[in-house]
């Protein structure tokens, strides 16, 4: 299944990030999750859509602002 990815590829990709840098990035991401939502942020509505292709059936999602909720709509 993952023949194109090997342990050596993973090691080469992660070689530029030290444990300390990884810890800093993880901490920064955790702090960012604690921040409040931006003021006046538009609400986004999503719905599942179905697209049939000859080879597979993906399940994309359609995201859009609700009707007439923003000045641009």
Secondary structure as UniProt FT lines:
FT   TURN            3..4
FT   HELIX           7..14
FT   TURN            15..16
FT   HELIX           19..34
FT   TURN            39..40
FT   STRAND          44..48
FT   STRAND          61..65
FT   TURN            67..68
FT   TURN            71..72
//
